[in-house]
Amino acid sequence: MTDDPCNRFDKLGMFRLIADKIARDPGLLQTGLDNIARWTANGADQQHRLRQWEGMIRAAQASKPGMETLLSALREDSEQAAHLREFAPFDGVLTTLERRPFILQCAFQH
């Protein structure tokens, strides 16, 4: 990893915010499924990770333990969870205003 502040910005914090929003509004899981469908149709790489996320989202929609597993993957500070989040399908869950502090953190450090 380089010493570029943009590579160090609080990605985990952003994913924890996504998890908090999904916990409050499970309907946002559909955004993830919609993104997966669109990315798959467009030939996205990492199909295995998309299938993994799709399974987790469907499990989260079906049961409380499934939801807890998905939220844990978004919140957990581990190498395995970070690897999974590299291809997380939750673009569009956070508004521009919600993403702004994370984006500005990078901009202010340059």
C-alpha positions as CSV (number, residue, x, y, z in Angstrom):
1,M,0.0,0.0,0.0
2,T,1.3,3.5,-0.8
3,D,1.4,6.3,1.7
4,D,-1.3,8.2,-0.2
5,P,-3.9,9.5,2.3
6,C,-6.7,8.6,-0.2
7,N,-5.7,4.9,0.1
8,R,-6.0,5.2,3.9
9,F,-9.3,7.0,4.1
10,D,-11.8,5.5,6.5
11,K,-13.3,2.8,4.2
12,L,-14.3,0.8,7.2
13,G,-16.2,3.8,8.7
14,M,-18.0,4.2,5.4
15,F,-19.0,0.5,5.3
16,R,-20.2,0.7,9.0
17,L,-22.4,3.6,8.0
18,I,-23.8,1.5,5.1
19,A,-24.4,-1.4,7.6
20,D,-26.2,1.0,10.0
21,K,-28.5,2.2,7.1
22,I,-29.3,-1.3,6.0
23,A,-30.1,-2.3,9.6
24,R,-32.6,0.6,9.8
25,D,-34.0,0.0,6.3
26,P,-33.5,-3.6,5.1
27,G,-35.2,-2.6,1.8
28,L,-31.8,-1.1,0.9
29,L,-30.6,-4.6,0.3
30,Q,-32.4,-4.4,-3.0
31,T,-29.8,-1.8,-4.1
32,G,-27.1,-4.4,-3.7
33,L,-29.1,-7.0,-5.7
34,D,-29.8,-4.4,-8.4
35,N,-26.1,-3.5,-8.6
36,I,-25.1,-7.2,-8.8
37,A,-27.5,-7.8,-11.6
38,R,-26.3,-4.8,-13.6
39,W,-22.6,-5.5,-13.0
40,T,-23.1,-9.2,-14.0
41,A,-24.9,-8.2,-17.2
42,N,-22.1,-5.9,-18.0
43,G,-19.5,-8.7,-17.6
44,A,-18.0,-7.5,-14.3
45,D,-14.9,-9.3,-13.0
46,Q,-15.0,-11.1,-9.7
47,Q,-18.2,-13.0,-10.4
48,H,-17.4,-15.3,-7.5
49,R,-17.5,-12.4,-5.1
50,L,-20.7,-11.1,-6.6
51,R,-22.3,-14.5,-6.1
52,Q,-21.0,-14.5,-2.5
53,W,-22.6,-11.1,-1.9
54,E,-25.8,-12.2,-3.6
55,G,-26.1,-15.2,-1.3
56,M,-25.4,-13.1,1.7
57,I,-28.0,-10.5,0.7
58,R,-30.7,-13.1,0.0
59,A,-29.9,-14.8,3.4
60,A,-30.2,-11.4,5.1
61,Q,-33.6,-10.9,3.4
62,A,-34.7,-14.3,4.6
63,S,-33.6,-14.4,8.3
64,K,-32.3,-12.4,11.2
65,P,-29.1,-14.6,11.4
66,G,-28.5,-13.9,7.7
67,M,-28.9,-10.2,8.3
68,E,-26.5,-10.4,11.2
69,T,-23.9,-12.2,9.0
70,L,-24.2,-9.5,6.3
71,L,-23.9,-6.6,8.8
72,S,-20.9,-8.3,10.4
73,A,-19.2,-8.5,7.0
74,L,-19.7,-4.8,6.5
75,R,-18.6,-3.8,10.0
76,E,-15.9,-6.3,10.9
77,D,-12.3,-5.1,11.1
78,S,-10.6,-8.2,9.6
79,E,-8.5,-9.0,6.6
80,Q,-11.2,-11.5,5.3
81,A,-14.0,-8.9,5.6
82,A,-11.9,-6.2,4.1
83,H,-11.2,-8.5,1.1
84,L,-14.9,-9.2,0.6
85,R,-15.8,-5.5,0.9
86,E,-13.4,-4.6,-2.0
87,F,-16.2,-5.7,-4.3
88,A,-19.2,-4.8,-2.2
89,P,-22.3,-4.1,-4.2
90,F,-23.7,-1.2,-2.1
91,D,-23.0,1.7,-4.4
92,G,-26.0,4.0,-4.1
93,V,-26.9,3.2,-0.5
94,L,-25.2,6.3,0.9
95,T,-26.2,9.7,-0.3
96,T,-23.6,12.2,-1.5
97,L,-24.0,14.1,1.7
98,E,-23.3,10.9,3.7
99,R,-20.2,10.1,1.7
100,R,-18.9,13.6,1.8
101,P,-16.9,13.4,5.1
102,F,-15.1,10.4,3.8
103,I,-14.3,12.0,0.5
104,L,-13.2,15.3,2.1
105,Q,-10.9,13.4,4.4
106,C,-8.9,12.5,1.4
107,A,-9.1,15.9,-0.3
108,F,-8.0,17.8,2.9
109,Q,-5.0,15.7,3.2
110,H,-3.7,16.5,-0.2
